[in-house]
Amino acid sequence: MNESHLEKIIEIDYLVFERDGPRTLSNLKGLQKGDHEGCFVLLEDEVLVGYSFAKTMGQEGFLGPVGLHPSFHGHGWGQKLIKHSLDYLKSQCKVIGLEVRPDMGDNIGLYHKLGFHSSFPSLILEVPEKFQNQKETSQLDADEPELINNYDVELYSEMSADRKELFLNRIEVWTIQELEGLSFKNDLELINDGGGDIIIISQKNEPLGFLAYYPMVFIHLWGAIKPTTHQKEVLMKGLSFYREINHQKEILVGLNARYNDLLDLLIGEGCKVIKSVNRMLLEDYEGKYLENSPDFVMRVWHA
């Protein structure tokens, strides 16, 4: 796939999927830049008739948006396109998954035939304007001021070049070591190139967590928090900071339901589950993603 293909992809994507409006060129450029080696097109006599976005994040990968012009349905071209993408993911990843709407029965059946099986669903949650447990958090602040009040909450865009590199590298080491080879580095660098920002929560220049947003590419607020005894407070400080600098009413976060402690916390703080998406994993490429996890990771696979 190259940039000259994107306009045609927008046209086919709008034909295939029920969207309120077509994808934007900026959105597709961001998806392509996120993993250009994993983006493929299907050509018939030099005419683009299908596309596939595959994405790797360290040792984890997912099959992103896939579309085939309706006039080419029923001839096996869609499966060939998907298998080509899966070959790419298998060469890079130990965990391979995808997301599909629960009402897309034909697609779910196709993915089952290709070796995918349903796992924990992805959930989209709406963040409230005011959190419910602020009194509890205030008490924690009073009990342990030396820990809670010494957190630094900063915007990545306002850091010096040296501090940016420091935090990117330390986040990369942390996620690869603690989250089974998961890497967000490409996506964080994409945000750094322009279009979004990153909230870094740290203590003594050691990152404790981050929240990232780039609405043109990543529809939802996403991020991760280190597994410490103050994980909940770090997350709430990051979310509160985001609320202070972004005043739009609707803020959506997405997460895998396997992160049950995180889900319990967010619901307890007043977040509402507004959507559930079927998440599927490729046989022999499940990793530990069929197990509950205490980690705090807010990231859905869908692009």
N, C-alpha and C positions, 0 to 999 in steps of 0.2 A: 504494500500500500504506500502511495505517496500523496502529496498534498493535492495533486491534480485530480485525484479520485474522490475527494471529499464531497463535492457538490452533488455528484451522482449518488453517493451513499446517503446523503440527506434525503434525496428523492425516494430511494427505495425504502429507507427506514420509515418514512412517513406512510408509504403504501402498506407496509407490513404490520406496523404497530398502531394501536389506537392511542394516539397522543392528542393532547389539547392543541399542540402546535408542533412544527418540525424542529428537530435538533438544530442548534446553531453551529455555524462554522467554527466558532471559538471552542465550543464543547468538543467537537471531533478533533480539532487540532490538539487540544489538551489530552484527549484519550490516546491519540497516536503518539504524542511526545512522551507519554507515560511509559510506553514500552513499544517503540516503533518496530522492533524485530518480531513482535507477536501480533502484528496487524496485517491481515491478508485480504486480498480481493479475488473474486472469481470472474474470469473474463471469457466471453463467448464471441469469437471473431473480433477480438480487441474491444468489445463492448462490455462494460462492467455490469454484471447481473447479480452479484452477491458479495458479501463482506463478512469479516469476522475480526473481532477485537479480543485477543487473549492478553493476559497481564500476569507478570510475575512480581512477587514481593519477597525477594530472598528465596527461601525454599517452599514458599506457598504461592500457588497460582490459581487463577480462575478464568473460566471462559466467559467473556463479556458479551456485549451485544453482537448478535449474529442475524443477518438478514439475507433473504433470497427473493429476487423479483417474483411475484406471484405466477407469472407465465412460465416459470421454470420449476414450479413445484411438481412433485410426484415422479421425478426422474432420478432421485438419489443424489442430486448435486449438493443438497443441504448437508447430508451426512458426510459426503466427501470433504466439504469445507470444514465441518466440525472436526473430523478426524485429522485433518491437516493441522488444525490449531492444537489438538490434543497431542500430536507428535511433538510439537514445539514445547508444550508445557511439560510433557514427560521427560524431555531432555534437560529440564531446568529444575523441576520441583519434586518434593516428596509428598505434598498435599495438593490435590487438584479438586476444585469445586465450581459450582455455578449457582445462580439464583434464577428462579422462574416463578411467575405468578401462579398461584394455586388454581386459577380458572383456566390456565393454558393446558388443558388435558392432553392434547395431541403432542405438545412439546415435552411434557413430563413423560409420556409413553416413549417418545423417541429417545430421550436421555436414558431411560431405563434400559432400552435395547443396547445403548452404547456403553453400559456398565456403570451408570450413576445410580445412587440410591439416596433416598431422603434421609436427612439428619435433623439436627436442631433447626428450627426456623430462624430466619432473620426478622427482627422486629424494628419498626420505625416508631420512635416515641417523640411526642411534642413536649418541649420543655416549658414549664409554667413561667409566668412573668415574675412570680414571687414563690420562693421555695417554702415548703411547709415546716421544716425542722430547723429554722433559724435559731430558735431559743436553745436547742440542744447544741448546735454548733458554737454559739456564743459561750455556753458553759465550758465547752472543750477549750475554747480560746483562753478562758479565765484560769482553767486548771493547769494548762501547760503552755504559758505564754512564750517561754523560751524556744519552744518548737514551732508552734502555730504562727506566731507573729513574726518569726524570722524568715518566712517564706518570701521569696522574690517572685513576683508575677510580672512578666515583661512581654512586650511585643517583639517578635523576632525581627521585624522590619526596622526597628529602632536600635538594634544592637550594632556594634562595630563588626567589621569583617572577621576579626580574630575570634570574637565571642560567637558569632554565627557558626564558624567552622568548629569551634570547641563543642558547642551544643549538638550540632548535627552528628559529629563523630561519637559523642557519648551516648546519644539516643540510639545510634546504630549498634554500638556494642551492647547496650542494655537489651534491645529488642531481639537481637540475634541470639544472645545467650539465654535470656529468660523466656522468650516466646517462641521457642522451637524453630529458630532460623528465620523468623519473620523480619522483613526489612521494609521500612517506610522511606528510605533515603531518597529514592527517585521521586516519590510524590512530594516530599518536603522540599526538594530542590526545585521541582516544578512550581510549587507555590512561591518559592523565593524568587523565581524568574519574573513574577508579576501576576497580579490578579487575585491574590488572597493574602492571608497572613497566618502566623502561628503564635499561639499563646504558650509561653514556656513558664512552668512553675518549677522553681529550683531552690536549693539551699546551699550556700557556699560554692556556687558554680557547678553544683551537681544536679542534673535534671531529675525531678521527681515525677514529672508528667508533662504532657503537652496536649493542646487542642488546636486543630487545624481547620481552616475554612478557605474554600476557593469555589464559590457558587457556580462559576461557569463550567467547572469540571466535576467537582465533588458536590453532589446535591445537598448532602447532610454534613453537619458539624461532626468531626471525627477526631480520634486521638487515643492515647493510652496513658495509664497512670502506673507508676512502679508499685510493686507489691510490698508496701511497708505498713507499719502499724497505724500510720496516719493517711492511708490511701483515700479514705472517704473525705477527709478534710481537704486534701490536695485537690481532689476532683471538684468539690463544691467551691473552692476558691477560684479554680479555673472557670467554671460555669458562671459564677457570679461576675467575674471580670468580663467575660464575654458579653453578659447581659448589659453591663455598664457602657461598653463601647459600641454595641450593636443594639439599637433600640427597636428593631422590627419585632412585631408581635409574635410571629411564628418562627420558632427555632426547632429544627428536627435533628435528632441524633439516631443513628442506626447501630444495632449490635446483634451479635449472634446470641441466641437464647441460652447457649451453653454457659455464658458468663452470668450465672444465676445470682451471685452476690451483688454484682453491679446492677442487674435488673431489679432486684429487691430494693436496693438503695434508691434508684431513680424513681421507681413507683412510689416509694415511701416519701420522696420529696415532692410528689405531686405530678410527676411526668405521666402522660397518658399514652398507652399503646394505641396507635391509630392505624397500623397496617402490619400485616404478617406476610412474609414472602417465603416460599418454599426453597430451602437450601439443600443442594444435593452434592454428594461427594463421589468421586470416581473410585471404583473398587480397586483395592491395593494402594490407594493414594489418599487414605483417610487421616493419617497421622493420629493424633489424640483427639481429633475433633468430634468423635462420637461420645466423649466423656464430658461431664460437667467440669467447669474450670472456675477457680476463685479470682482469676486475673481480671483486670479492668481494661478492656479493649473495646472501643466504640468505633467499629468499622464494618460496614456491610460490603459484600463483594460486588454488588451491582454497580455499574459505572454510570 
